[in-house]
Amino acid sequence: MVFDCLMNPAGPYQLNLVRTERMNHDGFGTPNDVFDRFFWIVRDVCREQAADGWTPETDAAWTARIESLLAGSR
């Protein structure tokens, strides 16, 4: 689900899914910054696995997508 939301943030349900999960996690007492951190952790793990295949362009694209998705879900 995370990859679907990141790869297609303008899809028919992705942004609403993240909004809903943000509210669900708030109900569990998860602060927004902790919820947001999950997306950055996913990026970091992908970067680690890609090793030398992770380019500055890849990093910029992931950063832009995550920032856009998180901003739209608030």
Order of alpha helices (4+ residues) and beta strands (2+ residues): alpha-alpha-alpha-alpha
